[in-house]
Amino acid sequence: MTLIELNASDRDRFVAALGWVFEHSPWVAERAWERRPFASVGELHGAMVAEVLAARHEEQMALLRAHPDLGTRARMSDASTGEQAGAGLDGLTMAEFDRLQELNSAYRARFGFPFLFAVKGSTKHDVLGALAGRLSASPDDEVAEALRQVSRIASFRLEDAISSPAS
């Protein structure tokens, strides 16, 4: 779908097209629809991020908790599966997988949501390093960082999902 088509969409069509961009949180697209028209994909992304940042804390936490743990072999959205495979998380050695599970568990226990990292362009070593490093963050700082990472993920997804109009 093009940006022109999205700008002309009614709420239902807009949410159907973009409701998945923020993992299992179509409310973000639904609220951003009110801000149309968008002059660019960047402006659309900014509107969606603004809705996330303006949301109640409970909504933000639900958004963070909607994401899968990185590297798990559990059921994930198609978008998450592809993103994690691109970072090599589908090809972890058994030792790497065990380490990732250990770090994921410690992170979830400390912060109450899964570790979030925009993996596009990263390696499994980048992910493991970031996860280990972020375990020492304060809860408030980590919520803010997790929301930044979710916003980066959404940016990548929007870039992939919105096509340029035919010339």
Protein Blocks (a to p, Z undefined) as FASTA:
>chain_A
ZZklmmmpcfklmmmmmmmmpghilklmmmmmmmpccfbfklmmmmmmmmmmmpcfklmm
mmmmmpccehiacdcdfklmmmmmmnopmmccfklmmmmmmmmmmmmmmnopacdddfeh
pafklmmmmmmmmmmpcfklmmmmmmmmmmmmmmmmmmmmpccddZZ
